[in-house]
Amino acid sequence: MRICIDLDGVIAKLKTADESYADLEPVPGAVEKLKQLKDNGHYIIIHTARHMKTCEGNVGKVLMKLGKITLDWLEKHNVPYDEIYFGKPWAEIYIDDNALRFSSWAEINGDGSSLPESHEKQKSRTT
């Protein structure tokens, strides 16, 4: 299964005004659960809207400001992933037909069995 996961607030703790992105800690259970998902054959995609608002949607500026810091942070904390996407559009809320409302890594099984099926997969089973 291809699983796309938001970085801030899901993998990395949310940054406060007096913190830097480099100094953030992982959300409890995030790294361990991502390793389990990866070990169980899932394809992990990380996406982030870091600085998309302050850089007015300019992904190049975002990469210049935070690309290396973000990649270094992922390496420092041994976060497994297959792809990362910078430039998730900044929004106050996201509405998506394949979304899972995240509250805790404790709710997600390491084999992915607790994740809902995508609408695409559900549709293919009924046709």
Backbone atoms as SQL, in Angstrom:
CREATE TABLE atoms (id INTEGER PRIMARY KEY, chain TEXT, resi INTEGER, resn TEXT, atom TEXT, x REAL, y REAL, z REAL);
INSERT INTO atoms VALUES
  (1, 'A', 1, 'MET', 'N', 0.842, -1.169, 0.000),
  (2, 'A', 1, 'MET', 'CA', 0.000, 0.000, 0.000),
  (3, 'A', 1, 'MET', 'C', 0.896, 1.243, 0.000),
  (4, 'A', 2, 'ARG', 'N', 0.527, 2.229, -0.807),
  (5, 'A', 2, 'ARG', 'CA', 1.215, 3.530, -0.807),
  (6, 'A', 2, 'ARG', 'C', 0.561, 4.385, 0.271),
  (7, 'A', 3, 'ILE', 'N', 1.365, 4.827, 1.228),
  (8, 'A', 3, 'ILE', 'CA', 0.841, 5.605, 2.348),
  (9, 'A', 3, 'ILE', 'C', 1.520, 6.970, 2.346),
  (10, 'A', 4, 'CYS', 'N', 0.727, 8.028, 2.243),
  (11, 'A', 4, 'CYS', 'CA', 1.244, 9.396, 2.235),
  (12, 'A', 4, 'CYS', 'C', 0.991, 10.010, 3.611),
  (13, 'A', 5, 'ILE', 'N', 2.052, 10.482, 4.243),
  (14, 'A', 5, 'ILE', 'CA', 1.987, 10.921, 5.634),
  (15, 'A', 5, 'ILE', 'C', 2.507, 12.348, 5.760),
  (16, 'A', 6, 'ASP', 'N', 1.759, 13.178, 6.453),
  (17, 'A', 6, 'ASP', 'CA', 2.172, 14.551, 6.724),
  (18, 'A', 6, 'ASP', 'C', 3.355, 14.541, 7.693),
  (19, 'A', 7, 'LEU', 'N', 4.270, 15.471, 7.519),
  (20, 'A', 7, 'LEU', 'CA', 5.461, 15.520, 8.366),
  (21, 'A', 7, 'LEU', 'C', 5.179, 16.157, 9.724),
  (22, 'A', 8, 'ASP', 'N', 4.741, 17.409, 9.721),
  (23, 'A', 8, 'ASP', 'CA', 4.596, 18.143, 10.982),
  (24, 'A', 8, 'ASP', 'C', 3.295, 17.804, 11.693),
  (25, 'A', 9, 'GLY', 'N', 3.431, 17.408, 12.950),
  (26, 'A', 9, 'GLY', 'CA', 2.287, 17.025, 13.755),
  (27, 'A', 9, 'GLY', 'C', 1.950, 15.554, 13.660),
  (28, 'A', 10, 'VAL', 'N', 2.585, 14.844, 12.721),
  (29, 'A', 10, 'VAL', 'CA', 2.349, 13.401, 12.564),
  (30, 'A', 10, 'VAL', 'C', 3.657, 12.632, 12.748),
  (31, 'A', 11, 'ILE', 'N', 4.711, 13.073, 12.085),
  (32, 'A', 11, 'ILE', 'CA', 6.033, 12.448, 12.246),
  (33, 'A', 11, 'ILE', 'C', 6.903, 13.295, 13.176),
  (34, 'A', 12, 'ALA', 'N', 6.945, 14.593, 12.932),
  (35, 'A', 12, 'ALA', 'CA', 7.700, 15.525, 13.782),
  (36, 'A', 12, 'ALA', 'C', 6.711, 16.306, 14.639),
  (37, 'A', 13, 'LYS', 'N', 7.096, 16.571, 15.881),
  (38, 'A', 13, 'LYS', 'CA', 6.246, 17.406, 16.726),
  (39, 'A', 13, 'LYS', 'C', 6.114, 18.783, 16.092),
  (40, 'A', 14, 'LEU', 'N', 5.017, 19.444, 16.370),
  (41, 'A', 14, 'LEU', 'CA', 4.802, 20.787, 15.835),
  (42, 'A', 14, 'LEU', 'C', 5.794, 21.765, 16.452),
  (43, 'A', 15, 'LYS', 'N', 6.318, 22.645, 15.626),
  (44, 'A', 15, 'LYS', 'CA', 7.317, 23.626, 16.048),
  (45, 'A', 15, 'LYS', 'C', 6.637, 24.791, 16.757),
  (46, 'A', 16, 'THR', 'N', 7.255, 25.234, 17.854),
  (47, 'A', 16, 'THR', 'CA', 6.812, 26.450, 18.523),
  (48, 'A', 16, 'THR', 'C', 7.692, 27.603, 18.051),
  (49, 'A', 17, 'ALA', 'N', 7.315, 28.813, 18.400),
  (50, 'A', 17, 'ALA', 'CA', 8.036, 30.006, 17.933),
  (51, 'A', 17, 'ALA', 'C', 9.496, 30.025, 18.371),
  (52, 'A', 18, 'ASP', 'N', 9.805, 29.431, 19.511),
  (53, 'A', 18, 'ASP', 'CA', 11.185, 29.468, 20.017),
  (54, 'A', 18, 'ASP', 'C', 12.004, 28.232, 19.646),
  (55, 'A', 19, 'GLU', 'N', 11.491, 27.385, 18.772),
  (56, 'A', 19, 'GLU', 'CA', 12.212, 26.181, 18.345),
  (57, 'A', 19, 'GLU', 'C', 12.645, 26.303, 16.888),
  (58, 'A', 20, 'SER', 'N', 13.631, 25.492, 16.527),
  (59, 'A', 20, 'SER', 'CA', 14.008, 25.376, 15.116),
  (60, 'A', 20, 'SER', 'C', 13.542, 24.003, 14.632),
  (61, 'A', 21, 'TYR', 'N', 13.358, 23.873, 13.323),
  (62, 'A', 21, 'TYR', 'CA', 12.952, 22.576, 12.770),
  (63, 'A', 21, 'TYR', 'C', 13.993, 21.499, 13.052),
  (64, 'A', 22, 'ALA', 'N', 15.254, 21.883, 13.073),
  (65, 'A', 22, 'ALA', 'CA', 16.327, 20.914, 13.310),
  (66, 'A', 22, 'ALA', 'C', 16.258, 20.303, 14.705),
  (67, 'A', 23, 'ASP', 'N', 15.680, 21.033, 15.655),
  (68, 'A', 23, 'ASP', 'CA', 15.655, 20.577, 17.044),
  (69, 'A', 23, 'ASP', 'C', 14.369, 19.866, 17.453),
  (70, 'A', 24, 'LEU', 'N', 13.442, 19.708, 16.536),
  (71, 'A', 24, 'LEU', 'CA', 12.183, 19.049, 16.875),
  (72, 'A', 24, 'LEU', 'C', 12.409, 17.583, 17.219),
  (73, 'A', 25, 'GLU', 'N', 11.543, 17.063, 18.046),
  (74, 'A', 25, 'GLU', 'CA', 11.553, 15.643, 18.382),
  (75, 'A', 25, 'GLU', 'C', 10.476, 14.940, 17.559),
  (76, 'A', 26, 'PRO', 'N', 10.655, 13.662, 17.293),
  (77, 'A', 26, 'PRO', 'CA', 9.594, 12.912, 16.611),
  (78, 'A', 26, 'PRO', 'C', 8.354, 12.784, 17.504),
  (79, 'A', 27, 'VAL', 'N', 7.207, 12.673, 16.895),
  (80, 'A', 27, 'VAL', 'CA', 5.978, 12.361, 17.619),
  (81, 'A', 27, 'VAL', 'C', 6.173, 10.972, 18.225),
  (82, 'A', 28, 'PRO', 'N', 5.816, 10.769, 19.492),
  (83, 'A', 28, 'PRO', 'CA', 6.009, 9.449, 20.102),
  (84, 'A', 28, 'PRO', 'C', 5.385, 8.325, 19.269),
  (85, 'A', 29, 'GLY', 'N', 6.185, 7.309, 19.004),
  (86, 'A', 29, 'GLY', 'CA', 5.741, 6.137, 18.258),
  (87, 'A', 29, 'GLY', 'C', 5.874, 6.252, 16.751),
  (88, 'A', 30, 'ALA', 'N', 6.150, 7.447, 16.239),
  (89, 'A', 30, 'ALA', 'CA', 6.169, 7.660, 14.786),
  (90, 'A', 30, 'ALA', 'C', 7.245, 6.837, 14.089),
  (91, 'A', 31, 'VAL', 'N', 8.484, 6.961, 14.530),
  (92, 'A', 31, 'VAL', 'CA', 9.595, 6.285, 13.846),
  (93, 'A', 31, 'VAL', 'C', 9.418, 4.772, 13.913),
  (94, 'A', 32, 'GLU', 'N', 9.050, 4.276, 15.070),
  (95, 'A', 32, 'GLU', 'CA', 8.875, 2.832, 15.236),
  (96, 'A', 32, 'GLU', 'C', 7.757, 2.302, 14.334),
  (97, 'A', 33, 'LYS', 'N', 6.640, 3.029, 14.287),
  (98, 'A', 33, 'LYS', 'CA', 5.507, 2.579, 13.476),
  (99, 'A', 33, 'LYS', 'C', 5.831, 2.670, 11.986),
  (100, 'A', 34, 'LEU', 'N', 6.543, 3.720, 11.576),
  (101, 'A', 34, 'LEU', 'CA', 6.941, 3.835, 10.170),
  (102, 'A', 34, 'LEU', 'C', 7.878, 2.696, 9.781),
  (103, 'A', 35, 'LYS', 'N', 8.781, 2.319, 10.682),
  (104, 'A', 35, 'LYS', 'CA', 9.677, 1.182, 10.411),
  (105, 'A', 35, 'LYS', 'C', 8.870, -0.099, 10.244),
  (106, 'A', 36, 'GLN', 'N', 7.869, -0.299, 11.095),
  (107, 'A', 36, 'GLN', 'CA', 7.030, -1.491, 10.978),
  (108, 'A', 36, 'GLN', 'C', 6.266, -1.498, 9.657),
  (109, 'A', 37, 'LEU', 'N', 5.696, -0.355, 9.306),
  (110, 'A', 37, 'LEU', 'CA', 4.965, -0.271, 8.035),
  (111, 'A', 37, 'LEU', 'C', 5.888, -0.569, 6.863),
  (112, 'A', 38, 'LYS', 'N', 7.082, 0.012, 6.883),
  (113, 'A', 38, 'LYS', 'CA', 8.070, -0.208, 5.813),
  (114, 'A', 38, 'LYS', 'C', 8.482, -1.679, 5.771),
  (115, 'A', 39, 'ASP', 'N', 8.750, -2.266, 6.943),
  (116, 'A', 39, 'ASP', 'CA', 9.140, -3.680, 7.019),
  (117, 'A', 39, 'ASP', 'C', 8.042, -4.606, 6.499),
  (118, 'A', 40, 'ASN', 'N', 6.806, -4.155, 6.576),
  (119, 'A', 40, 'ASN', 'CA', 5.677, -4.945, 6.089),
  (120, 'A', 40, 'ASN', 'C', 5.357, -4.653, 4.630),
  (121, 'A', 41, 'GLY', 'N', 6.285, -3.991, 3.942),
  (122, 'A', 41, 'GLY', 'CA', 6.170, -3.821, 2.500),
  (123, 'A', 41, 'GLY', 'C', 5.420, -2.594, 2.017),
  (124, 'A', 42, 'HIS', 'N', 5.070, -1.699, 2.915),
  (125, 'A', 42, 'HIS', 'CA', 4.343, -0.501, 2.502),
  (126, 'A', 42, 'HIS', 'C', 5.313, 0.550, 1.967),
  (127, 'A', 43, 'TYR', 'N', 4.834, 1.353, 1.033),
  (128, 'A', 43, 'TYR', 'CA', 5.604, 2.410, 0.382),
  (129, 'A', 43, 'TYR', 'C', 5.258, 3.716, 1.093),
  (130, 'A', 44, 'ILE', 'N', 6.256, 4.348, 1.706),
  (131, 'A', 44, 'ILE', 'CA', 6.034, 5.516, 2.553),
  (132, 'A', 44, 'ILE', 'C', 6.388, 6.800, 1.806),
  (133, 'A', 45, 'ILE', 'N', 5.414, 7.691, 1.708),
  (134, 'A', 45, 'ILE', 'CA', 5.602, 9.006, 1.092),
  (135, 'A', 45, 'ILE', 'C', 5.353, 10.052, 2.172),
  (136, 'A', 46, 'ILE', 'N', 6.294, 10.955, 2.342),
  (137, 'A', 46, 'ILE', 'CA', 6.136, 12.053, 3.292),
  (138, 'A', 46, 'ILE', 'C', 5.800, 13.306, 2.496),
  (139, 'A', 47, 'HIS', 'N', 4.840, 14.075, 2.999),
  (140, 'A', 47, 'HIS', 'CA', 4.544, 15.361, 2.359),
  (141, 'A', 47, 'HIS', 'C', 4.502, 16.446, 3.427),
  (142, 'A', 48, 'THR', 'N', 4.870, 17.656, 3.021),
  (143, 'A', 48, 'THR', 'CA', 4.937, 18.740, 3.986),
  (144, 'A', 48, 'THR', 'C', 4.568, 20.077, 3.365),
  (145, 'A', 49, 'ALA', 'N', 3.930, 20.899, 4.174),
  (146, 'A', 49, 'ALA', 'CA', 3.591, 22.267, 3.778),
  (147, 'A', 49, 'ALA', 'C', 4.497, 23.267, 4.495),
  (148, 'A', 50, 'ARG', 'N', 5.621, 22.798, 5.031),
  (149, 'A', 50, 'ARG', 'CA', 6.533, 23.702, 5.750),
  (150, 'A', 50, 'ARG', 'C', 6.840, 24.943, 4.919),
  (151, 'A', 51, 'HIS', 'N', 6.578, 26.081, 5.488),
  (152, 'A', 51, 'HIS', 'CA', 6.879, 27.404, 4.917),
  (153, 'A', 51, 'HIS', 'C', 6.165, 27.697, 3.604),
  (154, 'A', 52, 'MET', 'N', 5.181, 26.911, 3.227),
  (155, 'A', 52, 'MET', 'CA', 4.459, 27.203, 1.989),
  (156, 'A', 52, 'MET', 'C', 3.685, 28.515, 2.103),
  (157, 'A', 53, 'LYS', 'N', 3.183, 28.819, 3.291),
  (158, 'A', 53, 'LYS', 'CA', 2.467, 30.083, 3.474),
  (159, 'A', 53, 'LYS', 'C', 3.453, 31.248, 3.478),
  (160, 'A', 54, 'THR', 'N', 4.515, 31.146, 4.266),
  (161, 'A', 54, 'THR', 'CA', 5.467, 32.258, 4.369),
  (162, 'A', 54, 'THR', 'C', 6.250, 32.467, 3.080),
  (163, 'A', 55, 'CYS', 'N', 6.413, 31.429, 2.278),
  (164, 'A', 55, 'CYS', 'CA', 7.112, 31.554, 0.985),
  (165, 'A', 55, 'CYS', 'C', 6.128, 31.761, -0.163),
  (166, 'A', 56, 'GLU', 'N', 4.868, 32.042, 0.168),
  (167, 'A', 56, 'GLU', 'CA', 3.820, 32.335, -0.809),
  (168, 'A', 56, 'GLU', 'C', 3.707, 31.269, -1.897),
  (169, 'A', 57, 'GLY', 'N', 3.839, 30.007, -1.484),
  (170, 'A', 57, 'GLY', 'CA', 3.672, 28.894, -2.409),
  (171, 'A', 57, 'GLY', 'C', 4.851, 28.619, -3.320),
  (172, 'A', 58, 'ASN', 'N', 5.960, 29.312, -3.122),
  (173, 'A', 58, 'ASN', 'CA', 7.147, 29.134, -3.961),
  (174, 'A', 58, 'ASN', 'C', 7.965, 27.957, -3.424),
  (175, 'A', 59, 'VAL', 'N', 7.828, 26.797, -4.057),
  (176, 'A', 59, 'VAL', 'CA', 8.498, 25.578, -3.590),
  (177, 'A', 59, 'VAL', 'C', 10.017, 25.732, -3.628),
  (178, 'A', 60, 'GLY', 'N', 10.541, 26.448, -4.609),
  (179, 'A', 60, 'GLY', 'CA', 11.985, 26.688, -4.680),
  (180, 'A', 60, 'GLY', 'C', 12.501, 27.394, -3.441),
  (181, 'A', 61, 'LYS', 'N', 11.775, 28.416, -2.986),
  (182, 'A', 61, 'LYS', 'CA', 12.167, 29.125, -1.761),
  (183, 'A', 61, 'LYS', 'C', 12.097, 28.200, -0.551),
  (184, 'A', 62, 'VAL', 'N', 11.046, 27.386, -0.506),
  (185, 'A', 62, 'VAL', 'CA', 10.899, 26.433, 0.601),
  (186, 'A', 62, 'VAL', 'C', 12.094, 25.489, 0.635),
  (187, 'A', 63, 'LEU', 'N', 12.455, 24.948, -0.515),
  (188, 'A', 63, 'LEU', 'CA', 13.595, 24.021, -0.576),
  (189, 'A', 63, 'LEU', 'C', 14.887, 24.706, -0.156),
  (190, 'A', 64, 'MET', 'N', 15.077, 25.945, -0.575),
  (191, 'A', 64, 'MET', 'CA', 16.286, 26.684, -0.194),
  (192, 'A', 64, 'MET', 'C', 16.345, 26.876, 1.320),
  (193, 'A', 65, 'LYS', 'N', 15.198, 27.195, 1.932),
  (194, 'A', 65, 'LYS', 'CA', 15.161, 27.481, 3.365),
  (195, 'A', 65, 'LYS', 'C', 15.198, 26.215, 4.216),
  (196, 'A', 66, 'LEU', 'N', 14.459, 25.186, 3.792),
  (197, 'A', 66, 'LEU', 'CA', 14.230, 24.047, 4.683),
  (198, 'A', 66, 'LEU', 'C', 14.509, 22.674, 4.100),
  (199, 'A', 67, 'GLY', 'N', 14.872, 22.587, 2.838),
  (200, 'A', 67, 'GLY', 'CA', 15.088, 21.277, 2.228),
  (201, 'A', 67, 'GLY', 'C', 16.136, 20.451, 2.952),
  (202, 'A', 68, 'LYS', 'N', 17.334, 20.981, 3.080),
  (203, 'A', 68, 'LYS', 'CA', 18.424, 20.239, 3.727),
  (204, 'A', 68, 'LYS', 'C', 18.133, 19.998, 5.204),
  (205, 'A', 69, 'ILE', 'N', 17.601, 21.009, 5.882),
  (206, 'A', 69, 'ILE', 'CA', 17.269, 20.856, 7.308),
  (207, 'A', 69, 'ILE', 'C', 16.291, 19.697, 7.498),
  (208, 'A', 70, 'THR', 'N', 15.294, 19.626, 6.635),
  (209, 'A', 70, 'THR', 'CA', 14.280, 18.573, 6.741),
  (210, 'A', 70, 'THR', 'C', 14.871, 17.199, 6.446),
  (211, 'A', 71, 'LEU', 'N', 15.635, 17.089, 5.370),
  (212, 'A', 71, 'LEU', 'CA', 16.254, 15.800, 5.029),
  (213, 'A', 71, 'LEU', 'C', 17.235, 15.359, 6.108),
  (214, 'A', 72, 'ASP', 'N', 18.000, 16.295, 6.654),
  (215, 'A', 72, 'ASP', 'CA', 18.926, 15.970, 7.745),
  (216, 'A', 72, 'ASP', 'C', 18.166, 15.495, 8.979),
  (217, 'A', 73, 'TRP', 'N', 17.026, 16.125, 9.270),
  (218, 'A', 73, 'TRP', 'CA', 16.224, 15.732, 10.426),
  (219, 'A', 73, 'TRP', 'C', 15.709, 14.302, 10.249),
  (220, 'A', 74, 'LEU', 'N', 15.218, 13.986, 9.063),
  (221, 'A', 74, 'LEU', 'CA', 14.726, 12.630, 8.798),
  (222, 'A', 74, 'LEU', 'C', 15.835, 11.600, 8.975),
  (223, 'A', 75, 'GLU', 'N', 17.028, 11.921, 8.493),
  (224, 'A', 75, 'GLU', 'CA', 18.171, 11.014, 8.639),
  (225, 'A', 75, 'GLU', 'C', 18.592, 10.892, 10.103),
  (226, 'A', 76, 'LYS', 'N', 18.664, 12.012, 10.802),
  (227, 'A', 76, 'LYS', 'CA', 19.066, 12.023, 12.220),
  (228, 'A', 76, 'LYS', 'C', 18.167, 11.118, 13.063),
  (229, 'A', 77, 'HIS', 'N', 16.885, 11.101, 12.738),
  (230, 'A', 77, 'HIS', 'CA', 15.924, 10.321, 13.524),
  (231, 'A', 77, 'HIS', 'C', 15.595, 8.974, 12.883),
  (232, 'A', 78, 'ASN', 'N', 16.363, 8.610, 11.838),
  (233, 'A', 78, 'ASN', 'CA', 16.192, 7.310, 11.178),
  (234, 'A', 78, 'ASN', 'C', 14.756, 7.058, 10.725),
  (235, 'A', 79, 'VAL', 'N', 14.155, 8.074, 10.145),
  (236, 'A', 79, 'VAL', 'CA', 12.784, 7.955, 9.652),
  (237, 'A', 79, 'VAL', 'C', 12.822, 7.274, 8.281),
  (238, 'A', 80, 'PRO', 'N', 12.197, 6.108, 8.154),
  (239, 'A', 80, 'PRO', 'CA', 12.193, 5.430, 6.853),
  (240, 'A', 80, 'PRO', 'C', 11.141, 6.043, 5.929),
  (241, 'A', 81, 'TYR', 'N', 11.510, 6.233, 4.669),
  (242, 'A', 81, 'TYR', 'CA', 10.558, 6.727, 3.682),
  (243, 'A', 81, 'TYR', 'C', 11.088, 6.415, 2.291),
  (244, 'A', 82, 'ASP', 'N', 10.194, 6.414, 1.328),
  (245, 'A', 82, 'ASP', 'CA', 10.556, 6.166, -0.066),
  (246, 'A', 82, 'ASP', 'C', 10.607, 7.452, -0.881),
  (247, 'A', 83, 'GLU', 'N', 9.736, 8.392, -0.569),
  (248, 'A', 83, 'GLU', 'CA', 9.686, 9.672, -1.279),
  (249, 'A', 83, 'GLU', 'C', 9.327, 10.766, -0.285),
  (250, 'A', 84, 'ILE', 'N', 9.723, 11.995, -0.610),
  (251, 'A', 84, 'ILE', 'CA', 9.269, 13.155, 0.154),
  (252, 'A', 84, 'ILE', 'C', 8.853, 14.236, -0.828),
  (253, 'A', 85, 'TYR', 'N', 7.745, 14.880, -0.517),
  (254, 'A', 85, 'TYR', 'CA', 7.229, 15.964, -1.348),
  (255, 'A', 85, 'TYR', 'C', 7.163, 17.244, -0.526),
  (256, 'A', 86, 'PHE', 'N', 7.932, 18.219, -0.952),
  (257, 'A', 86, 'PHE', 'CA', 7.817, 19.561, -0.406),
  (258, 'A', 86, 'PHE', 'C', 6.789, 20.285, -1.270),
  (259, 'A', 87, 'GLY', 'N', 6.099, 21.234, -0.709),
  (260, 'A', 87, 'GLY', 'CA', 5.192, 22.028, -1.519),
  (261, 'A', 87, 'GLY', 'C', 3.737, 21.645, -1.416),
  (262, 'A', 88, 'LYS', 'N', 3.368, 20.894, -0.383),
  (263, 'A', 88, 'LYS', 'CA', 1.953, 20.644, -0.145),
  (264, 'A', 88, 'LYS', 'C', 1.297, 22.016, 0.027),
  (265, 'A', 89, 'PRO', 'N', 0.257, 22.313, -0.706),
  (266, 'A', 89, 'PRO', 'CA', -0.351, 23.634, -0.578),
  (267, 'A', 89, 'PRO', 'C', -0.765, 23.913, 0.864),
  (268, 'A', 90, 'TRP', 'N', -0.484, 25.121, 1.325),
  (269, 'A', 90, 'TRP', 'CA', -0.876, 25.478, 2.678),
  (270, 'A', 90, 'TRP', 'C', -2.379, 25.717, 2.710),
  (271, 'A', 91, 'ALA', 'N', -3.041, 25.152, 3.697),
  (272, 'A', 91, 'ALA', 'CA', -4.476, 25.363, 3.893),
  (273, 'A', 91, 'ALA', 'C', -4.787, 25.224, 5.374),
  (274, 'A', 92, 'GLU', 'N', -5.891, 25.785, 5.790),
  (275, 'A', 92, 'GLU', 'CA', -6.311, 25.641, 7.182),
  (276, 'A', 92, 'GLU', 'C', -6.983, 24.296, 7.424),
  (277, 'A', 93, 'ILE', 'N', -7.523, 23.703, 6.375),
  (278, 'A', 93, 'ILE', 'CA', -8.135, 22.381, 6.489),
  (279, 'A', 93, 'ILE', 'C', -8.020, 21.675, 5.140),
  (280, 'A', 94, 'TYR', 'N', -7.879, 20.368, 5.181),
  (281, 'A', 94, 'TYR', 'CA', -7.803, 19.558, 3.968),
  (282, 'A', 94, 'TYR', 'C', -8.994, 18.614, 3.957),
  (283, 'A', 95, 'ILE', 'N', -9.660, 18.534, 2.835),
  (284, 'A', 95, 'ILE', 'CA', -10.766, 17.595, 2.655),
  (285, 'A', 95, 'ILE', 'C', -10.325, 16.615, 1.582),
  (286, 'A', 96, 'ASP', 'N', -10.317, 15.332, 1.922),
  (287, 'A', 96, 'ASP', 'CA', -9.798, 14.324, 1.004),
  (288, 'A', 96, 'ASP', 'C', -10.593, 13.046, 1.188),
  (289, 'A', 97, 'ASP', 'N', -10.924, 12.385, 0.089),
  (290, 'A', 97, 'ASP', 'CA', -11.715, 11.160, 0.192),
  (291, 'A', 97, 'ASP', 'C', -10.908, 9.958, 0.665),
  (292, 'A', 98, 'ASN', 'N', -9.595, 10.068, 0.721),
  (293, 'A', 98, 'ASN', 'CA', -8.762, 8.968, 1.212),
  (294, 'A', 98, 'ASN', 'C', -7.977, 9.366, 2.456),
  (295, 'A', 99, 'ALA', 'N', -8.509, 10.266, 3.244),
  (296, 'A', 99, 'ALA', 'CA', -7.789, 10.769, 4.413),
  (297, 'A', 99, 'ALA', 'C', -8.114, 9.952, 5.666),
  (298, 'A', 100, 'LEU', 'N', -7.173, 9.944, 6.576),
  (299, 'A', 100, 'LEU', 'CA', -7.344, 9.354, 7.900),
  (300, 'A', 100, 'LEU', 'C', -7.053, 10.458, 8.903),
  (301, 'A', 101, 'ARG', 'N', -7.983, 10.745, 9.780),
  (302, 'A', 101, 'ARG', 'CA', -7.768, 11.777, 10.803),
  (303, 'A', 101, 'ARG', 'C', -6.797, 11.223, 11.830),
  (304, 'A', 102, 'PHE', 'N', -5.584, 11.791, 11.871),
  (305, 'A', 102, 'PHE', 'CA', -4.539, 11.303, 12.757),
  (306, 'A', 102, 'PHE', 'C', -4.716, 11.871, 14.156),
  (307, 'A', 103, 'SER', 'N', -4.591, 10.994, 15.159),
  (308, 'A', 103, 'SER', 'CA', -4.548, 11.473, 16.541),
  (309, 'A', 103, 'SER', 'C', -3.406, 10.833, 17.314),
  (310, 'A', 104, 'SER', 'N', -3.031, 9.596, 16.959),
  (311, 'A', 104, 'SER', 'CA', -1.954, 8.919, 17.683),
  (312, 'A', 104, 'SER', 'C', -1.455, 7.720, 16.879),
  (313, 'A', 105, 'TRP', 'N', -0.147, 7.482, 16.947),
  (314, 'A', 105, 'TRP', 'CA', 0.421, 6.314, 16.277),
  (315, 'A', 105, 'TRP', 'C', -0.044, 5.015, 16.928),
  (316, 'A', 106, 'ALA', 'N', -0.541, 5.084, 18.155),
  (317, 'A', 106, 'ALA', 'CA', -1.030, 3.885, 18.835),
  (318, 'A', 106, 'ALA', 'C', -2.244, 3.292, 18.117),
  (319, 'A', 107, 'GLU', 'N', -2.948, 4.102, 17.335),
  (320, 'A', 107, 'GLU', 'CA', -4.134, 3.635, 16.615),
  (321, 'A', 107, 'GLU', 'C', -3.801, 2.924, 15.311),
  (322, 'A', 108, 'ILE', 'N', -2.535, 2.951, 14.903),
  (323, 'A', 108, 'ILE', 'CA', -2.148, 2.397, 13.609),
  (324, 'A', 108, 'ILE', 'C', -1.329, 1.131, 13.815),
  (325, 'A', 109, 'ASN', 'N', -1.798, 0.024, 13.247),
  (326, 'A', 109, 'ASN', 'CA', -1.062, -1.237, 13.338),
  (327, 'A', 109, 'ASN', 'C', 0.147, -1.192, 12.416),
  (328, 'A', 110, 'GLY', 'N', 1.245, -1.778, 12.862),
  (329, 'A', 110, 'GLY', 'CA', 2.475, -1.788, 12.083),
  (330, 'A', 110, 'GLY', 'C', 2.379, -2.522, 10.762),
  (331, 'A', 111, 'ASP', 'N', 1.392, -3.405, 10.622),
  (332, 'A', 111, 'ASP', 'CA', 1.223, -4.113, 9.347),
  (333, 'A', 111, 'ASP', 'C', 0.280, -3.369, 8.404),
  (334, 'A', 112, 'GLY', 'N', -0.292, -2.263, 8.877),
  (335, 'A', 112, 'GLY', 'CA', -1.190, -1.472, 8.050),
  (336, 'A', 112, 'GLY', 'C', -2.632, -1.935, 8.069),
  (337, 'A', 113, 'SER', 'N', -2.927, -2.997, 8.811),
  (338, 'A', 113, 'SER', 'CA', -4.275, -3.566, 8.786),
  (339, 'A', 113, 'SER', 'C', -5.335, -2.641, 9.377),
  (340, 'A', 114, 'SER', 'N', -4.950, -1.682, 10.188),
  (341, 'A', 114, 'SER', 'CA', -5.928, -0.765, 10.775),
  (342, 'A', 114, 'SER', 'C', -6.218, 0.440, 9.879),
  (343, 'A', 115, 'LEU', 'N', -5.493, 0.549, 8.766),
  (344, 'A', 115, 'LEU', 'CA', -5.710, 1.666, 7.848),
  (345, 'A', 115, 'LEU', 'C', -6.925, 1.389, 6.973),
  (346, 'A', 116, 'PRO', 'N', -7.733, 2.401, 6.707),
  (347, 'A', 116, 'PRO', 'CA', -8.903, 2.174, 5.855),
  (348, 'A', 116, 'PRO', 'C', -8.493, 1.910, 4.413),
  (349, 'A', 117, 'GLU', 'N', -9.314, 1.151, 3.708),
  (350, 'A', 117, 'GLU', 'CA', -9.065, 0.925, 2.283),
  (351, 'A', 117, 'GLU', 'C', -9.347, 2.210, 1.523),
  (352, 'A', 118, 'SER', 'N', -8.582, 2.441, 0.474),
  (353, 'A', 118, 'SER', 'CA', -8.844, 3.602, -0.378),
  (354, 'A', 118, 'SER', 'C', -10.151, 3.386, -1.127),
  (355, 'A', 119, 'HIS', 'N', -10.757, 4.480, -1.547),
  (356, 'A', 119, 'HIS', 'CA', -11.986, 4.368, -2.342),
  (357, 'A', 119, 'HIS', 'C', -11.714, 3.624, -3.643),
  (358, 'A', 120, 'GLU', 'N', -10.522, 3.824, -4.199),
  (359, 'A', 120, 'GLU', 'CA', -10.137, 3.134, -5.440),
  (360, 'A', 120, 'GLU', 'C', -10.139, 1.621, -5.234),
  (361, 'A', 121, 'LYS', 'N', -9.576, 1.172, -4.105),
  (362, 'A', 121, 'LYS', 'CA', -9.518, -0.261, -3.827),
  (363, 'A', 121, 'LYS', 'C', -10.917, -0.813, -3.551),
  (364, 'A', 122, 'GLN', 'N', -11.725, -0.071, -2.804),
  (365, 'A', 122, 'GLN', 'CA', -13.093, -0.506, -2.538),
  (366, 'A', 122, 'GLN', 'C', -13.876, -0.640, -3.836),
  (367, 'A', 123, 'LYS', 'N', -13.705, 0.321, -4.731),
  (368, 'A', 123, 'LYS', 'CA', -14.416, 0.316, -6.011),
  (369, 'A', 123, 'LYS', 'C', -13.997, -0.882, -6.864),
  (370, 'A', 124, 'SER', 'N', -12.701, -1.211, -6.867),
  (371, 'A', 124, 'SER', 'CA', -12.217, -2.327, -7.686),
  (372, 'A', 124, 'SER', 'C', -12.755, -3.664, -7.181),
  (373, 'A', 125, 'ARG', 'N', -13.046, -3.759, -5.887),
  (374, 'A', 125, 'ARG', 'CA', -13.593, -5.007, -5.346),
  (375, 'A', 125, 'ARG', 'C', -15.051, -5.199, -5.732),
  (376, 'A', 126, 'THR', 'N', -15.760, -4.103, -6.020),
  (377, 'A', 126, 'THR', 'CA', -17.187, -4.208, -6.338),
  (378, 'A', 126, 'THR', 'C', -17.456, -4.294, -7.833),
  (379, 'A', 127, 'THR', 'N', -16.425, -4.075, -8.646),
  (380, 'A', 127, 'THR', 'CA', -16.639, -4.138, -10.101),
  (381, 'A', 127, 'THR', 'C', -16.151, -5.444, -10.670);
